[in-house]
Amino acid sequence: MTSKTDDINILIVDDTPEHIHIASSILKSINCSIRAATSGRSALKLIDKKIPTLILLDVKMPDINGFQLCELLKSNPAYEDIAIIFITASEDEYSISKGFSLGAQDYVVKPYNSSELIARVNTHIKLICQKRELKYAYSELDKFCHTVSHDLKSPLLVIIQLVNLLCSELGENISFDIKSILDQLTVKSEDTILMIERLLELSKINQLECTFKSLDLKSIVHKIYNELFSLEHARDISFNCSDLPMIEGDETLIKLLFQNVISNALKFTRNSNPSKININFTTSSDFLYINVEDNGVGFDMKYSEKLFNVFERLHNKEDFEGSGVGLSIIKRIMERHNGYVEIFSQTNSGTKITLIFPNK
């Protein structure tokens, strides 16, 4: 990894050369490159050549004002990580509020207070360096997880292949006891591979850079249910889904969320005839509540605190397969969407999972 301050560069945008000179002189003590532009258009040309780490941006300029330039930059994914500090002529509440609403990180007032300007710029440079370090750490963790996943799965896949080969070679000569042992070996190997894959999914949730957009939740839910039901076609299942609303979310994570929720409902209603799964929603001024209810085996609520622990299981693995990671995945995905999950259940009377999203 490069040094913390490698490639840190500041762009000062102000239509008054004297003000640029003063700011540049104050910031000399910060060991980084400083460039300057006297208009919004010339600033854009400099930004196209090299993306600045931080921009000191004057509000009032003749061609493109500071607000317009900020809005332009924040609407472009290539520039959205640039830290922007607005320069205002006074404690102008409107300008300060407007700047923050457009995505600026901070503001400073002219005439400059040297120690304040240095402190604010240093604070944002420190935050930028920490963000870079975190991004690098996540990247390294992702590589490590993939390596570990591969290294752990490879010998298990070899075991499965060897068992299949042995069964094929022995054919009808294989004894019942030996066949049972080999079957158990295959099942345990497959269970461990599944657990590794689920843990990899869990580790990726916090690393994923979310891209939030408007999603057709009803379409996503029906598609996932149809895919999962194709594996359960022999069962008598009553599935009802109301007209779910559009939702702001990361498409990859929302799909993973409902894959886990619906597969759980299908799994734990296996002994119910017919199996019933109902999905509906309610809203309040602050939240959207997505309710997923089933008539499955349920569980005793006295164990509810254990639900979201990784590998925690409330049912016998021989009765219901799984890795014990699904609810942890659901919880983390909801946290990435600034929401949370609630579960209510009764033994032999079904379970209700409520996914609670901020109502934007």
Backbone torsions as a table, in degrees:
resi	resn	phi	psi	omega
1	MET	NA	144.8	-179.8
2	THR	-74.8	169.3	178.4
3	SER	-60.4	154.6	-175.9
4	LYS	-56.4	-39.0	-174.8
5	THR	-100.6	9.2	175.3
6	ASP	-59.7	135.0	176.6
7	ASP	67.0	11.8	172.5
8	ILE	-74.6	120.8	177.0
9	ASN	-141.5	144.3	-175.4
10	ILE	-111.3	138.0	174.5
11	LEU	-116.2	122.9	176.6
12	ILE	-100.7	123.1	-179.1
13	VAL	-118.3	109.6	-177.2
14	ASP	-154.8	136.9	-177.4
15	ASP	-81.2	0.0	178.0
16	THR	-110.9	108.8	-178.0
17	PRO	-54.6	-35.2	-179.5
18	GLU	-62.5	-40.5	179.4
19	HIS	-66.7	-36.8	176.7
20	ILE	-62.6	-43.4	-179.2
21	HIS	-62.0	-42.8	-179.4
22	ILE	-63.8	-47.8	-179.0
23	ALA	-63.1	-41.7	179.6
24	SER	-62.1	-41.5	-179.8
25	SER	-63.8	-41.6	179.7
26	ILE	-64.7	-39.2	-173.8
27	LEU	-86.2	2.6	179.1
28	LYS	-59.8	-30.0	-177.8
29	SER	-68.4	-17.5	176.3
30	ILE	-86.5	123.6	-173.0
31	ASN	-79.8	76.6	177.6
32	CYS	-156.2	166.7	-178.6
33	SER	-73.3	140.2	178.1
34	ILE	-127.0	127.4	174.8
35	ARG	-119.8	166.4	-177.4
36	ALA	-143.0	150.1	175.7
37	ALA	-140.7	142.8	-177.4
38	THR	-101.2	5.8	177.0
39	SER	-154.2	163.9	178.3
40	GLY	-64.4	-39.8	-178.3
41	ARG	-67.0	-43.4	178.8
42	SER	-67.8	-30.3	176.4
43	ALA	-64.0	-42.5	179.6
44	LEU	-61.3	-37.9	178.6
45	LYS	-64.6	-42.2	178.4
46	LEU	-66.8	-38.4	179.9
47	ILE	-65.6	-38.4	178.1
48	ASP	-63.0	-34.0	-180.0
49	LYS	-73.3	-43.1	178.9
50	LYS	-153.2	124.4	-177.9
51	ILE	-70.9	123.6	178.7
52	PRO	-75.1	155.0	175.2
53	THR	-76.7	-39.2	-175.4
54	LEU	-144.6	141.6	177.4
55	ILE	-120.7	126.9	167.5
56	LEU	-91.0	112.7	-166.6
57	LEU	-121.9	117.0	177.3
58	ASP	-71.9	140.6	-178.7
59	VAL	-72.2	-47.8	-173.1
60	LYS	-96.0	110.9	175.7
61	MET	-140.0	154.2	-170.5
62	PRO	-71.8	-40.3	-175.0
63	ASP	-89.7	-73.9	174.7
64	ILE	-108.7	116.9	-178.3
65	ASN	-75.1	172.5	-175.4
66	GLY	-60.7	-38.8	178.9
67	PHE	-62.9	-45.4	-179.1
68	GLN	-63.7	-41.6	179.8
69	LEU	-65.9	-42.2	178.7
70	CYS	-61.2	-46.6	-179.8
71	GLU	-61.7	-39.8	179.2
72	LEU	-62.5	-44.8	-177.8
73	LEU	-69.4	-43.0	-176.7
74	LYS	-71.4	-17.7	178.0
75	SER	-84.7	-8.1	-179.6
76	ASN	-104.8	115.8	-178.5
77	PRO	-54.0	-28.4	-179.2
78	ALA	-68.8	-23.0	-175.0
79	TYR	-114.1	-0.9	-170.6
80	GLU	-66.2	-18.8	-179.4
81	ASP	-88.1	-3.7	178.4
82	ILE	-66.4	129.2	175.3
83	ALA	-79.7	128.7	-178.6
84	ILE	-117.8	124.5	175.2
85	ILE	-113.1	115.8	179.7
86	PHE	-75.8	144.7	173.9
87	ILE	-106.2	120.7	178.1
88	THR	-119.2	155.6	-176.6
89	ALA	-78.7	-17.8	-180.0
90	SER	-159.4	-179.3	176.2
91	GLU	-74.2	65.3	-177.3
92	ASP	-82.2	104.4	-174.5
93	GLU	-60.7	-37.9	-179.8
94	TYR	-63.1	-48.4	-178.5
95	SER	-62.8	-41.2	-179.7
96	ILE	-64.3	-47.6	179.9
97	SER	-63.6	-43.3	179.5
98	LYS	-61.8	-43.5	179.9
99	GLY	-60.1	-46.2	178.9
100	PHE	-64.2	-38.3	-179.1
101	SER	-66.0	-25.2	179.5
102	LEU	-88.4	-5.1	176.0
103	GLY	110.6	6.4	177.2
104	ALA	-68.2	151.5	-177.7
105	GLN	-92.3	-24.6	-173.2
106	ASP	-164.9	-179.8	175.2
107	TYR	-148.2	155.9	171.5
108	VAL	-133.3	156.3	-175.9
109	VAL	-110.0	138.2	171.3
110	LYS	-92.9	144.1	-1.0
111	PRO	-69.0	148.8	-172.9
112	TYR	-67.5	139.7	164.9
113	ASN	-96.4	114.0	-171.1
114	SER	-54.1	-50.2	-176.3
115	SER	-66.2	-36.0	179.0
116	GLU	-67.2	-44.9	-179.5
117	LEU	-61.2	-46.3	179.7
118	ILE	-62.5	-43.2	-178.5
119	ALA	-62.7	-44.6	-178.7
120	ARG	-66.2	-44.5	179.5
121	VAL	-64.6	-43.8	179.0
122	ASN	-61.6	-39.1	178.9
123	THR	-59.7	-45.4	-177.5
124	HIS	-73.6	-32.3	174.7
125	ILE	-64.8	-40.7	178.1
126	LYS	-62.1	-43.7	178.6
127	LEU	-63.1	-39.7	179.1
128	ILE	-64.4	-43.3	178.7
129	CYS	-63.1	-40.7	178.4
130	GLN	-64.6	-39.0	178.6
131	LYS	-64.3	-40.7	178.1
132	ARG	-63.6	-43.3	179.7
133	GLU	-62.8	-40.8	179.7
134	LEU	-64.9	-42.4	179.2
135	LYS	-62.9	-41.2	178.4
136	TYR	-65.3	-42.6	-180.0
137	ALA	-62.8	-41.7	177.7
138	TYR	-63.2	-39.7	179.1
139	SER	-63.0	-43.8	178.7
140	GLU	-66.2	-39.0	178.6
141	LEU	-64.2	-39.5	179.1
142	ASP	-62.3	-44.3	178.0
143	LYS	-62.2	-42.7	-179.4
144	PHE	-62.6	-44.3	-179.5
145	CYS	-61.5	-42.2	179.3
146	HIS	-65.3	-40.3	179.7
147	THR	-64.7	-47.9	179.7
148	VAL	-62.3	-42.9	179.3
149	SER	-58.2	-46.9	-179.6
150	HIS	-64.1	-45.5	-176.9
151	ASP	-66.1	-32.1	179.4
152	LEU	-80.5	-36.8	-176.4
153	LYS	-76.0	-33.7	-174.8
154	SER	-56.0	-51.9	179.5
155	PRO	-64.6	-30.6	178.5
156	LEU	-69.0	-39.0	176.5
157	LEU	-65.0	-36.7	177.0
158	VAL	-64.4	-42.1	178.2
159	ILE	-59.0	-45.7	179.5
160	ILE	-61.1	-42.8	179.4
161	GLN	-64.0	-41.3	179.9
162	LEU	-66.4	-39.0	177.4
163	VAL	-62.7	-45.5	178.8
164	ASN	-61.1	-41.1	179.6
165	LEU	-64.9	-43.4	-179.7
166	LEU	-63.6	-44.1	178.2
167	CYS	-61.9	-39.4	-180.0
168	SER	-66.9	-40.8	-178.9
169	GLU	-67.7	-42.2	-177.2
170	LEU	-76.1	-32.4	177.3
171	GLY	56.2	-130.3	-177.3
172	GLU	-75.4	-9.9	-178.9
173	ASN	-79.5	-8.0	-177.5
174	ILE	-73.7	135.4	180.0
175	SER	-77.5	160.8	-179.3
176	PHE	-61.4	-42.7	-178.1
177	ASP	-64.6	-44.6	179.8
178	ILE	-64.2	-41.4	179.2
179	LYS	-61.9	-39.6	179.2
180	SER	-64.1	-41.6	179.2
181	ILE	-64.1	-44.7	-179.3
182	LEU	-66.0	-37.4	177.0
183	ASP	-63.4	-42.1	178.2
184	GLN	-63.3	-39.3	179.0
185	LEU	-61.4	-42.5	178.4
186	THR	-65.3	-46.6	-178.4
187	VAL	-61.2	-45.8	-178.7
188	LYS	-65.4	-38.2	178.0
189	SER	-65.0	-44.1	179.3
190	GLU	-65.0	-38.8	177.8
191	ASP	-62.3	-41.4	-179.2
192	THR	-68.0	-39.3	176.4
193	ILE	-61.7	-43.5	178.3
194	LEU	-60.9	-42.5	-179.9
195	MET	-62.5	-42.5	178.5
196	ILE	-61.3	-44.7	-179.6
197	GLU	-64.2	-39.4	-179.7
198	ARG	-69.2	-37.9	176.7
199	LEU	-65.4	-36.0	177.1
200	LEU	-64.4	-42.1	175.8
201	GLU	-59.4	-44.4	-178.2
202	LEU	-62.6	-41.8	-178.5
203	SER	-67.9	-28.3	-177.1
204	LYS	-77.4	-24.0	-172.7
205	ILE	-59.1	-46.1	-179.0
206	ASN	-76.8	-18.6	-179.1
207	GLN	-85.9	-25.9	-174.3
208	LEU	-63.9	131.2	173.2
209	GLU	-80.3	109.3	-174.4
210	CYS	-71.1	137.9	172.2
211	THR	-116.2	104.4	-176.1
212	PHE	-86.0	132.6	176.2
213	LYS	-151.8	170.8	-179.8
214	SER	-74.6	127.1	-175.7
215	LEU	-121.5	140.7	175.8
216	ASP	-84.0	93.7	-172.1
217	LEU	-64.0	-39.7	-179.1
218	LYS	-61.8	-43.4	179.7
219	SER	-63.1	-42.9	179.6
220	ILE	-62.4	-46.9	-177.7
221	VAL	-62.7	-45.6	-179.0
222	HIS	-65.1	-39.5	179.6
223	LYS	-64.1	-44.7	179.7
224	ILE	-64.5	-44.1	179.6
225	TYR	-60.7	-45.6	-179.0
226	ASN	-61.4	-38.7	177.9
227	GLU	-65.0	-44.3	-179.0
228	LEU	-72.1	-37.0	-179.5
229	PHE	-65.9	-29.4	179.6
230	SER	-60.7	-22.3	177.4
231	LEU	-89.5	-8.2	-175.9
232	GLU	-125.2	27.1	-168.9
233	HIS	-61.5	-20.5	-178.1
234	ALA	-79.4	-10.2	-175.9
235	ARG	-87.7	156.4	174.4
236	ASP	-93.7	102.3	-174.9
237	ILE	-123.3	128.6	173.7
238	SER	-101.7	112.1	-177.8
239	PHE	-117.0	119.6	178.9
240	ASN	-124.2	127.9	-179.6
241	CYS	-132.5	121.4	-179.5
242	SER	-73.3	174.2	178.3
243	ASP	-71.4	88.6	-177.5
244	LEU	-68.3	149.7	-177.2
245	PRO	-79.9	167.5	168.2
246	MET	-66.9	151.5	-177.6
247	ILE	-141.0	146.5	175.1
248	GLU	-88.4	119.4	-179.7
249	GLY	-168.1	172.4	174.6
250	ASP	-84.2	122.4	-171.6
251	GLU	-60.0	-43.8	-178.9
252	THR	-60.7	-46.5	-177.5
253	LEU	-71.9	-37.5	179.5
254	ILE	-64.9	-39.5	177.0
255	LYS	-64.2	-44.0	178.4
256	LEU	-63.2	-38.1	178.3
257	LEU	-57.8	-52.2	-175.9
258	PHE	-77.0	-23.6	171.4
259	GLN	-61.5	-42.6	179.7
260	ASN	-70.8	-43.6	-177.9
261	VAL	-64.4	-48.0	-176.3
262	ILE	-72.4	-38.5	178.8
263	SER	-65.2	-34.6	174.5
264	ASN	-62.2	-45.5	-179.8
265	ALA	-62.6	-41.9	178.2
266	LEU	-64.9	-41.3	-177.1
267	LYS	-65.6	-47.2	-173.0
268	PHE	-85.5	0.6	171.9
269	THR	-105.6	10.9	-174.9
270	ARG	-58.4	-32.9	-177.9
271	ASN	-92.5	3.3	179.0
272	SER	-95.8	138.2	-178.4
273	ASN	-136.4	106.2	1.3
274	PRO	-80.8	159.0	172.2
275	SER	-78.4	136.8	-178.9
276	LYS	-123.3	127.8	176.5
277	ILE	-130.9	120.6	179.7
278	ASN	-120.5	131.3	178.2
279	ILE	-122.7	124.9	178.6
280	ASN	-145.1	178.6	179.9
281	PHE	-143.7	156.4	170.6
282	THR	-135.7	163.8	179.2
283	THR	-134.8	157.4	169.1
284	SER	-131.2	-176.7	179.7
285	SER	-64.5	-25.7	-174.8
286	ASP	-110.1	-23.8	-170.9
287	PHE	-136.3	154.5	170.0
288	LEU	-110.4	127.3	-177.9
289	TYR	-111.4	115.7	174.7
290	ILE	-100.6	116.4	-177.2
291	ASN	-104.2	127.8	176.3
292	VAL	-119.7	110.8	-175.6
293	GLU	-115.5	141.8	176.8
294	ASP	-136.9	170.0	178.5
295	ASN	-112.5	39.2	-176.9
296	GLY	-82.7	-160.3	-173.1
297	VAL	-69.4	-24.8	-179.4
298	GLY	63.9	-169.8	177.4
299	PHE	-159.8	167.0	179.3
300	ASP	-79.9	125.9	-176.0
301	MET	-64.4	-12.5	178.2
302	LYS	-67.2	-16.0	177.7
303	TYR	-98.0	9.0	-171.2
304	SER	-62.1	-30.2	-178.5
305	GLU	-65.9	-21.7	-178.6
306	LYS	-86.7	-10.6	-168.5
307	LEU	-53.9	-43.2	-170.6
308	PHE	-94.6	7.2	175.5
309	ASN	-75.5	137.3	178.3
310	VAL	-62.6	135.1	179.4
311	PHE	73.5	3.0	179.2
312	GLU	-77.2	130.6	-179.8
313	ARG	-129.6	136.6	178.1
314	LEU	-104.6	-1.3	-179.8
315	HIS	-131.0	156.3	179.9
316	ASN	-63.5	132.4	-178.6
317	LYS	-64.4	-26.5	178.6
318	GLU	-70.2	-26.9	179.7
319	ASP	-86.7	-40.4	-177.8
320	PHE	-136.0	115.1	-178.6
321	GLU	-68.4	168.4	176.6
322	GLY	144.1	169.0	-176.0
323	SER	-101.6	-12.2	-176.7
324	GLY	78.0	19.9	-177.2
325	VAL	-112.7	-18.8	-171.7
326	GLY	-53.8	-47.5	-177.9
327	LEU	-69.5	-30.5	174.7
328	SER	-64.5	-39.4	177.5
329	ILE	-63.6	-45.4	179.1
330	ILE	-58.2	-47.0	-178.2
331	LYS	-61.5	-44.2	-177.2
332	ARG	-69.3	-37.0	178.0
333	ILE	-64.5	-41.5	178.4
334	MET	-63.5	-38.0	178.2
335	GLU	-64.5	-36.8	177.5
336	ARG	-65.5	-21.5	178.3
337	HIS	-101.8	18.8	-179.8
338	ASN	56.7	32.3	178.4
339	GLY	-123.0	-167.4	177.7
340	TYR	-155.1	173.4	-176.5
341	VAL	-126.5	140.5	174.6
342	GLU	-123.7	144.3	-179.8
343	ILE	-131.5	132.0	173.2
344	PHE	-126.5	136.4	-176.8
345	SER	-151.0	158.9	171.9
346	GLN	-136.5	139.3	179.3
347	THR	-56.4	127.4	179.7
348	ASN	63.5	14.6	-179.8
349	SER	-127.9	10.9	175.1
350	GLY	94.1	176.7	-175.4
351	THR	-136.7	144.7	174.4
352	LYS	-122.3	118.6	175.3
353	ILE	-104.0	126.8	177.7
354	THR	-115.0	119.2	177.1
355	LEU	-96.2	119.8	-171.5
356	ILE	-112.0	111.1	-179.2
357	PHE	-106.0	147.9	171.6
358	PRO	-60.6	137.3	-179.4
359	ASN	-89.8	94.3	-174.6
360	LYS	-84.5	NA	NA
